[in-house]
């Protein structure tokens, strides 16, 4: 599943068919889920995420949202 390996194989042996076994497919999926989970945790700890989350749920007006976003940029 390594991109460099796949590119090399396609370059050197273009007619060769490759396959990925289930174990490595699940392993890569778990790695990606963990990466997204870590990003979500970091975002949840930041002030901007909490304000954006509030905005997304429609708990404040658009004017108040713009004001908060402008304050964040300062």
N, C-alpha and C positions, 0 to 999 in steps of 0.2 A: 504494500500500500504506500510505500515511500514514493513521493512524487519524482524525485531524482531518478530512482530506479525505473519507474514507469516511463519516464521520458527517454532514458538511455535505451531501454528495450525497444520502444517504438522507433527510435532513431536508427538503431543498429539492425533490428529484426522486425521490420514493419509488418510482415505477414504473420508473425507469431501471435497466437491468442493467449492472453493471460487470464488468470482467475484469482479470486481472493477467497480464502477459506473463512468459514463462519466465525471461528475463534477471533481472528484478527479484525473482522468486520465489527463484532461486538466490542472488542477492545477499543477500537477507534471511536465507536459511538459513545462508549462510557467516558473516554478521554474528552470528547467534545462536550458532553453534558457537564462534566466536572468544570471545564473551562467556563462555560456559560454560567454555572452556579457561582463560581468565584467572582465573575464580573458583576453578577446581580448583587452579591453580598457587598462588594465594594461600592456599588452605586447606591445601595440602600443606606449605607453609612454616610453618604454625602448629603449636604443640605439641598443641592439642586434636585436630586432624585425625589426627595420628599415633597418639594414644591411642585415638581413636574407630575408626580403621582396625584397630588391634590388637584392639579389642573385637569388631569386626564379624567378624574372622577367627577368633574363638573361641580366641585364644591365652592368655587369662587368665580366671580365675574371675569369677563375677558379683560376689562380695564385693570382689575386688581392683578390679574395674571401678567399683563404687560409690565406693570409696575414692579412686580417681584422679579421678573426676568431681567429688567433693566438694572435693578439693584444687584443682581447676581453678577452682571457683567462688569460692574465697577470694582 
